[in-house]
């Protein structure tokens, strides 16, 4: 029995996984940000936000210097959201001139609560309405937008209003709304402001990623190597289904049997190469300036009067708005009597498996009929993260057990969506017993057998 087929569960329960014969060659690779990080790209929000915080600190230093030396503030000319020039010398003008958005401050405050950046959670927390106790009434739907509207109505505007440091998220939103958006104080128009600011934030992040791609001379080489490793892993008889011919700049083997769903904003292969596996950057590409941040629409309050404005922040809505291309199907469904066409393996690498992208995974599992089909799920953890440090055994074990928890949460959550609740409850056990669930260290090393 190959050791790759042994899964040690977090509670010490061991399940031996039997090897099954693949019904077809078709496979889907699902890539998350851990893929780009492993390929040496500084694509994390943490790296990006360090630069954004540096901009704010420089503004802070400039203002403090002028205050200490009794120097007047310069008049700054900016282009407002309506494309018109306007001048001012207050703090909001300085922030706007340096390209800072309200989402910079929202994210920074959120990280202080959770210790990492999670833009999807931030968007949902700011735009969604949730039941709360308000003025003695139970289950009154309120959102951060409502609180800002109430605060805005009580402000006595003068030349000193919001001209001081430090800046928090609410004060940035209110000052931008007043000075640049000519806000009418209504929730719907404030949601539109937040969406416009999100577009600006996305553009800045796209520019940052393009700069990182220019600096990284090995990204495409490393990403191609990692795709080859993942695509050829767990293939029967160890005969590569994907190889790279560097002399001819093309892929060999069966690239048409490999589809890639990439949650990153970077294309993972050299665009000029021929016979590439089919790849979709589901949330856009930095090079095409069409990246999107959004929330899963399943948990939004649908019966609220502002739902039409809130839904603009969902990934599904924004994908529809940006869609101009025809995309072929990424997975081949299970059909009784035609087992040789179904997607045989779905491989996950570098994705956190969090709720923000759950709708995609649910749709994929539904399409392959995960309970009844022979489709295998392979989840790769990375105990050798490319961070310049050698992880100890304890850290590697922690990464592995973290993946166990994430997979358990994903499969259990999907099981709850099945019509047959008995099937849903035993889905994880069924996958294990049938040898259709594998959790293992990702194959990272260069393999010359995958090159022509």
FIKOLRO-56871 format. One line per 8 residues: number of its first residue (from 1); for each residue x, z negated, y of C-alpha. Coordinates in pm, 1 decimal. Last residue first. Layout:
N
NUM	X:Z:Y ~ ...;
//
This chain:
452
452	1096.2:2283.8:1726.6 ~ 1015.5:1923.3:1813.7 ~ 795.8:1673.7:1628.5 ~ 1054.7:1611.2:1357.0 ~ 1294.3:1492.0:1629.0 ~ 1093.2:1167.7:1662.3 ~ 1150.3:971.0:1983.8 ~ 1035.2:611.6:1942.4;
444	701.0:487.1:2075.5 ~ 463.9:460.1:1780.1 ~ 205.2:204.6:1899.3 ~ 193.7:-125.3:1711.8 ~ -116.7:-149.7:1496.1 ~ -489.9:-206.1:1477.0 ~ -669.2:4.9:1216.9 ~ -1041.4:35.4:1155.4;
436	-1189.6:290.5:915.4 ~ -1059.1:146.0:590.0 ~ -1409.9:123.8:446.5 ~ -1397.1:-255.5:426.1 ~ -1274.9:-287.0:784.3 ~ -1533.3:-50.3:931.6 ~ -1811.3:-222.2:738.0 ~ -1698.3:-566.8:853.6;
428	-1705.0:-453.7:1217.6 ~ -2048.0:-293.6:1178.0 ~ -2206.0:-599.1:1011.6 ~ -2411.7:-725.2:1305.5 ~ -2502.3:-379.5:1433.6 ~ -2615.9:-256.2:1095.5 ~ -2845.7:-558.4:1064.9 ~ -2972.9:-487.8:1418.4;
420	-3084.5:-134.7:1327.3 ~ -3148.6:15.1:1669.2 ~ -2779.2:-8.8:1752.6 ~ -2687.7:-141.0:2098.7 ~ -2578.6:-482.7:1968.5 ~ -2323.5:-311.1:1744.8 ~ -2157.7:-163.0:2052.6 ~ -2094.2:-508.2:2192.4;
412	-1957.0:-629.6:1859.2 ~ -1728.0:-326.6:1840.0 ~ -1596.2:-374.8:2194.4 ~ -1557.5:-754.0:2173.3 ~ -1379.8:-732.8:1836.8 ~ -1150.1:-463.3:1973.1 ~ -1063.7:-672.7:2278.6 ~ -1001.5:-985.9:2071.6;
404	-777.5:-804.5:1824.4 ~ -590.2:-643.1:2114.7 ~ -517.6:-985.8:2260.6 ~ -393.1:-1091.5:1918.4 ~ -136.5:-811.3:1920.8 ~ -23.5:-878.2:2276.9 ~ 14.9:-1247.9:2196.3 ~ 217.8:-1171.0:1885.0;
396	449.1:-959.1:2098.1 ~ 486.0:-1242.5:2349.2 ~ 564.1:-1493.2:2074.6 ~ 816.5:-1260.9:1914.7 ~ 1010.3:-1228.2:2237.9 ~ 965.8:-943.7:2484.8 ~ 1273.9:-757.9:2597.9 ~ 1256.7:-695.0:2970.4;
388	1271.0:-375.2:3176.8 ~ 895.2:-342.1:3187.7 ~ 833.5:-73.4:2928.4 ~ 602.9:-265.2:2699.5 ~ 743.4:-314.3:2352.7 ~ 459.3:-515.6:2197.8 ~ 222.7:-230.5:2272.1 ~ -115.1:-239.3:2101.3;
380	-260.0:69.1:1940.6 ~ -622.2:91.7:1831.8 ~ -716.2:334.5:1556.6 ~ -1083.2:404.7:1487.6 ~ -1169.1:615.6:1183.6 ~ -1464.6:852.6:1157.2 ~ -1617.4:859.7:808.7 ~ -1975.4:869.5:939.1;
372	-2271.8:634.4:892.9 ~ -2192.0:348.9:1133.5 ~ -1993.8:551.5:1386.2 ~ -2254.9:821.2:1433.9 ~ -1990.0:1052.2:1587.8 ~ -2203.5:1104.2:1898.5 ~ -2315.5:741.6:1916.4 ~ -1956.0:618.8:1906.5;
364	-1864.4:858.7:2187.6 ~ -2164.1:761.1:2402.5 ~ -2092.3:390.2:2353.6 ~ -1727.5:444.3:2442.5 ~ -1816.2:621.4:2766.0 ~ -2074.0:358.2:2862.1 ~ -1817.1:81.2:2806.0 ~ -1584.6:207.8:3078.0;
356	-1620.9:-82.7:3324.2 ~ -1682.0:-323.3:3034.1 ~ -1315.8:-353.1:2940.7 ~ -1139.9:-165.9:2662.2 ~ -803.9:-243.0:2831.4 ~ -680.1:110.5:2765.0 ~ -314.2:177.2:2689.5 ~ -369.6:362.3:2363.6;
348	-689.8:430.3:2173.7 ~ -715.7:671.5:1880.3 ~ -1039.9:825.5:1756.0 ~ -1001.3:984.8:1414.4 ~ -1195.6:1226.6:1195.9 ~ -1409.3:1403.1:1454.5 ~ -1675.0:1579.6:1248.3 ~ -1634.0:1939.0:1134.2;
340	-1547.1:1890.5:766.6 ~ -1838.1:1652.9:702.0 ~ -2106.2:1922.3:724.6 ~ -2378.7:1814.4:477.2 ~ -2503.8:1529.8:694.5 ~ -2387.4:1584.2:1049.4 ~ -2128.2:1371.3:1225.0 ~ -2070.8:1488.6:1577.7;
332	-1757.8:1662.5:1708.0 ~ -1596.7:1483.1:1997.6 ~ -1451.7:1601.3:2328.0 ~ -1728.3:1849.2:2404.7 ~ -1629.3:2133.9:2632.2 ~ -1616.3:2082.6:3004.6 ~ -1770.8:2322.2:3255.9 ~ -1632.2:2267.2:3601.9;
324	-1789.8:2180.4:3935.1 ~ -1862.9:1815.1:3880.1 ~ -1784.2:1603.1:4183.8 ~ -2138.7:1484.4:4257.1 ~ -2218.7:1444.8:3888.0 ~ -1901.4:1241.6:3839.7 ~ -2002.1:1026.7:4135.7 ~ -2338.9:944.3:3986.5;
316	-2192.2:861.3:3645.0 ~ -1912.9:649.4:3790.5 ~ -2157.3:431.6:3979.2 ~ -2105.9:367.9:4352.2 ~ -2379.1:608.4:4462.9 ~ -2620.5:398.4:4256.3 ~ -2615.6:129.2:4525.4 ~ -2775.9:350.8:4790.2;
308	-3061.4:454.3:4562.9 ~ -3085.8:93.3:4441.4 ~ -3159.9:-33.4:4794.1 ~ -3524.4:-118.5:4717.2 ~ -3420.6:-326.1:4416.9 ~ -3569.4:-247.0:4075.7 ~ -3248.8:-105.6:3927.4 ~ -3029.5:-412.7:3969.6;
300	-2698.3:-269.1:3850.1 ~ -2579.0:-373.9:3504.9 ~ -2581.5:-39.5:3323.3 ~ -2436.8:157.9:3614.5 ~ -2073.3:117.9:3512.7 ~ -1880.3:89.1:3835.4 ~ -1672.9:328.7:4040.7 ~ -1332.4:449.4:4149.4;
292	-1293.8:823.9:4181.0 ~ -1004.4:1067.8:4195.2 ~ -1065.3:1409.1:4350.9 ~ -743.6:1486.5:4537.4 ~ -650.5:1763.9:4290.6 ~ -299.4:1630.2:4234.5 ~ -439.7:1276.8:4204.8 ~ -660.3:1385.4:3917.6;
284	-1022.9:1300.9:3844.4 ~ -1208.0:1016.2:3676.8 ~ -1250.0:1184.9:3337.1 ~ -902.8:1333.1:3331.8 ~ -999.2:1574.6:3056.3 ~ -746.9:1713.7:2809.6 ~ -758.4:1996.8:2555.6 ~ -436.3:2010.6:2357.5;
276	-190.0:2253.6:2516.3 ~ -144.6:2602.0:2373.6 ~ 91.2:2713.8:2651.3 ~ 304.2:2495.3:2875.2 ~ 278.2:2549.2:3250.0 ~ 75.4:2231.3:3305.2 ~ 341.9:2003.6:3158.5 ~ 140.0:1729.3:2990.9;
268	-9.5:1391.6:3084.7 ~ -220.7:1499.5:3384.8 ~ -234.0:1200.1:3618.4 ~ -537.8:1007.2:3741.5 ~ -556.1:794.6:3427.5 ~ -867.0:753.3:3214.0 ~ -754.2:1039.0:2988.8 ~ -985.6:1166.6:2716.9;
260	-762.8:1389.7:2504.5 ~ -876.5:1640.3:2242.9 ~ -669.1:1744.4:1942.2 ~ -784.2:2002.9:1687.2 ~ -689.7:2295.2:1914.4 ~ -329.6:2170.0:1919.7 ~ -294.9:2255.9:1549.8 ~ 73.2:2323.9:1493.4;
252	274.6:2438.4:1791.9 ~ 282.6:2345.2:2159.3 ~ 444.1:2570.0:2415.1 ~ 734.5:2591.3:2654.2 ~ 919.4:2859.6:2454.7 ~ 1248.8:2670.5:2439.8 ~ 1075.9:2330.6:2440.6 ~ 872.9:2408.3:2129.3;
244	662.1:2095.8:2089.0 ~ 486.4:1993.1:1769.3 ~ 132.6:1886.8:1683.7 ~ -31.1:1852.0:1342.4 ~ 283.8:1701.1:1194.2 ~ 281.9:1670.2:811.7 ~ 299.0:1301.4:729.6 ~ 119.9:1351.2:395.5;
236	-201.9:1238.2:565.0 ~ -184.5:1192.7:946.5 ~ -176.5:828.2:1056.2 ~ 38.9:911.1:1360.3 ~ 87.1:1275.6:1452.7 ~ -132.6:1268.2:1764.0 ~ 11.3:934.2:1877.9 ~ 374.3:1040.4:1847.8;
228	318.8:1383.5:2002.0 ~ 128.6:1225.8:2292.3 ~ 416.1:982.4:2345.1 ~ 673.8:1262.4:2356.2 ~ 465.3:1459.6:2604.8 ~ 430.6:1148.8:2822.4 ~ 806.1:1087.5:2819.0 ~ 891.1:1445.6:2913.1;
220	621.1:1459.9:3180.7 ~ 731.5:1126.4:3327.5 ~ 1107.4:1193.7:3323.6 ~ 1176.6:1289.8:3685.4 ~ 968.1:1007.4:3829.9 ~ 1005.6:1014.9:4208.0 ~ 773.2:1312.6:4250.2 ~ 515.2:1149.1:4023.1;
212	535.5:829.2:4228.0 ~ 465.7:1021.3:4549.6 ~ 166.6:1189.4:4387.6 ~ 39.7:847.7:4279.7 ~ 63.2:710.7:4635.4 ~ -121.4:1010.5:4780.2 ~ -398.1:957.8:4523.0 ~ -416.4:588.5:4617.5;
204	-457.2:682.2:4984.7 ~ -734.4:928.0:4897.3 ~ -914.3:668.9:4684.8 ~ -903.2:420.2:4973.7 ~ -1053.5:678.1:5207.7 ~ -1334.2:752.6:4961.6 ~ -1392.7:377.6:4923.3 ~ -1419.2:345.8:5301.9;
196	-1691.2:610.4:5299.4 ~ -1871.1:421.1:5021.9 ~ -1846.6:91.0:5208.7 ~ -1988.4:257.3:5520.2 ~ -2276.3:405.9:5320.2 ~ -2350.1:58.1:5184.4 ~ -2356.1:-64.6:5545.1 ~ -2607.4:208.8:5626.1;
188	-2841.7:88.0:5352.5 ~ -2802.2:-280.2:5445.4 ~ -2912.4:-231.4:5810.3 ~ -2714.6:-365.4:6110.3 ~ -2730.9:-41.0:6308.5 ~ -2361.3:38.8:6260.4 ~ -2177.2:237.1:6524.3 ~ -1930.3:342.0:6253.5;
180	-1603.7:289.2:6443.3 ~ -1619.4:-27.6:6654.7 ~ -1911.6:-217.0:6502.5 ~ -1880.1:-121.5:6136.2 ~ -1501.3:-148.1:6146.5 ~ -1530.9:-494.9:6302.1 ~ -1792.8:-608.3:6049.6 ~ -1605.3:-478.2:5745.7;
172	-1272.5:-622.7:5861.4 ~ -1434.2:-957.7:5940.9 ~ -1593.4:-970.9:5595.7 ~ -1274.8:-881.0:5408.5 ~ -1051.4:-1132.8:5584.2 ~ -814.3:-1074.0:5875.6 ~ -558.1:-1331.8:5985.0 ~ -531.5:-1274.9:6272.2;
164	-722.0:-1219.6:6594.3 ~ -903.5:-939.5:6775.4 ~ -1227.0:-983.9:6582.5 ~ -1424.6:-1062.5:6900.7 ~ -1190.9:-1094.7:7198.2 ~ -1339.8:-809.5:7406.0 ~ -1690.5:-943.2:7360.7 ~ -1961.3:-934.9:7094.5;
156	-2182.9:-1238.6:7041.5 ~ -2227.3:-1229.0:6665.3 ~ -2549.1:-1363.7:6510.1 ~ -2685.6:-1030.9:6379.6 ~ -2352.6:-952.7:6213.8 ~ -2365.9:-1270.7:6004.8 ~ -2707.8:-1178.2:5868.9 ~ -2599.9:-823.9:5785.2;
148	-2281.5:-957.9:5626.4 ~ -2481.1:-1190.5:5400.2 ~ -2706.2:-903.8:5298.1 ~ -2410.0:-680.4:5206.4 ~ -2262.5:-958.7:4993.7 ~ -2579.6:-931.5:4788.8 ~ -2912.5:-1111.3:4766.3 ~ -3209.8:-1098.1:4530.2;
140	-3426.5:-1409.1:4560.0 ~ -3457.2:-1562.2:4215.9 ~ -3569.6:-1902.9:4349.9 ~ -3685.0:-1956.3:4708.4 ~ -3572.6:-2261.3:4907.1 ~ -3407.3:-2057.2:5181.7 ~ -3216.0:-1852.2:4922.9 ~ -3156.9:-1934.0:4557.1;
132	-2988.4:-1638.4:4391.7 ~ -3070.2:-1336.4:4176.8 ~ -2812.9:-1056.9:4208.3 ~ -2791.6:-746.1:4423.2 ~ -2498.1:-512.8:4357.0 ~ -2275.9:-367.6:4628.8 ~ -2000.8:-624.9:4673.3 ~ -1968.2:-770.2:4324.2;
124	-1995.7:-426.7:4164.0 ~ -1722.3:-281.8:4382.2 ~ -1494.8:-577.8:4318.1 ~ -1546.7:-564.2:3940.6 ~ -1453.7:-196.4:3937.6 ~ -1151.7:-264.9:4160.0 ~ -995.8:-517.9:3926.3 ~ -662.5:-642.1:4060.4;
116	-504.1:-942.3:3891.8 ~ -479.5:-1315.8:3956.0 ~ -858.8:-1377.4:3924.2 ~ -953.2:-1555.2:4246.8 ~ -655.9:-1457.5:4465.7 ~ -693.5:-1107.1:4325.9 ~ -1041.7:-1084.0:4475.6 ~ -912.9:-1159.8:4824.4;
108	-658.2:-878.0:4803.8 ~ -915.0:-640.4:4659.5 ~ -1164.0:-699.2:4941.6 ~ -888.2:-674.3:5202.9 ~ -761.1:-337.8:5082.6 ~ -1121.8:-231.9:5023.4 ~ -1195.7:-263.3:5394.5 ~ -946.7:14.1:5456.0;
100	-593.7:16.4:5598.2 ~ -473.3:354.4:5723.1 ~ -223.4:227.1:5980.7 ~ -441.8:349.1:6269.1 ~ -742.4:167.3:6119.8 ~ -559.0:-166.1:6114.8 ~ -427.7:-120.1:6469.2 ~ -769.6:-16.5:6598.5;
92	-930.9:-318.1:6431.3 ~ -676.0:-544.4:6609.0 ~ -778.9:-445.2:6960.5 ~ -614.7:-185.5:7181.4 ~ -877.6:87.3:7199.7 ~ -922.8:462.2:7210.7 ~ -1163.5:709.4:7052.2 ~ -1121.9:1057.9:6910.6;
84	-1412.2:1214.9:6720.8 ~ -1423.0:1322.8:6356.5 ~ -1738.2:1127.3:6269.8 ~ -1544.7:864.6:6074.1 ~ -1334.4:786.1:6385.2 ~ -1009.7:956.1:6478.2 ~ -778.0:701.0:6637.1 ~ -609.7:657.1:6973.8;
76	-424.5:330.3:7023.8 ~ -370.5:163.7:7361.0 ~ -69.4:-63.2:7335.7 ~ -105.4:-441.5:7327.8 ~ 36.4:-629.5:7622.4 ~ 356.1:-829.3:7590.8 ~ 350.9:-1203.3:7648.7 ~ 669.7:-1246.9:7443.0;
68	520.8:-1476.6:7179.0 ~ 195.2:-1279.6:7169.4 ~ 375.6:-947.9:7138.8 ~ 592.4:-1074.0:6852.8 ~ 290.5:-1222.2:6674.3 ~ 109.9:-888.6:6695.1 ~ 405.1:-692.0:6557.7 ~ 464.2:-940.0:6274.7;
60	100.1:-922.6:6165.8 ~ 104.8:-543.3:6177.8 ~ 418.3:-547.4:5960.1 ~ 248.4:-789.1:5718.5 ~ -52.2:-556.3:5692.2 ~ 166.6:-260.5:5597.4 ~ 354.4:-470.9:5340.1 ~ 22.3:-566.7:5182.5;
52	-52.7:-198.7:5121.7 ~ 286.8:-147.5:4959.4 ~ 235.5:-443.4:4726.9 ~ -113.8:-308.3:4659.9 ~ 23.7:3.0:4491.2 ~ 255.3:-184.7:4256.7 ~ -24.4:-424.8:4155.6 ~ -272.2:-141.6:4124.0;
44	-57.0:2.3:3848.1 ~ 75.5:357.3:3857.7 ~ 447.9:290.1:3871.8 ~ 520.9:562.3:3615.6 ~ 773.9:481.3:3344.3 ~ 604.3:650.2:3049.8 ~ 488.3:310.8:2921.0 ~ 314.3:257.9:3254.8;
36	138.9:593.2:3221.1 ~ 6.7:503.5:2874.9 ~ -85.5:147.2:2975.5 ~ -314.2:304.8:3234.3 ~ -553.8:423.2:2966.0 ~ -551.1:703.1:2709.1 ~ -817.7:796.0:2454.7 ~ -694.7:1043.9:2192.5;
28	-967.7:1226.9:2001.1 ~ -910.4:1378.1:1658.8 ~ -1019.2:1681.9:1463.1 ~ -824.3:1746.3:1143.8 ~ -1126.7:1708.0:917.1 ~ -1278.1:1484.5:647.6 ~ -970.9:1263.9:641.5 ~ -898.7:1109.3:304.5;
20	-919.1:732.7:315.3 ~ -646.6:471.4:288.9 ~ -774.0:126.8:197.6 ~ -745.5:-154.6:448.3 ~ -651.1:-496.5:328.2 ~ -823.9:-761.4:531.9 ~ -648.1:-1084.1:619.3 ~ -821.3:-1382.0:777.0;
12	-582.3:-1592.3:978.9 ~ -825.4:-1654.5:1263.9 ~ -666.7:-1380.3:1476.4 ~ -708.8:-1112.1:1206.3 ~ -402.0:-979.4:1029.9 ~ -465.7:-610.8:959.4 ~ -278.5:-441.1:675.9 ~ -300.5:-62.0:673.7;
4	28.6:-12.7:851.8 ~ 193.7:-199.7:565.6 ~ 142.9:102.8:339.0 ~ 0.0:0.0:0.0;
//
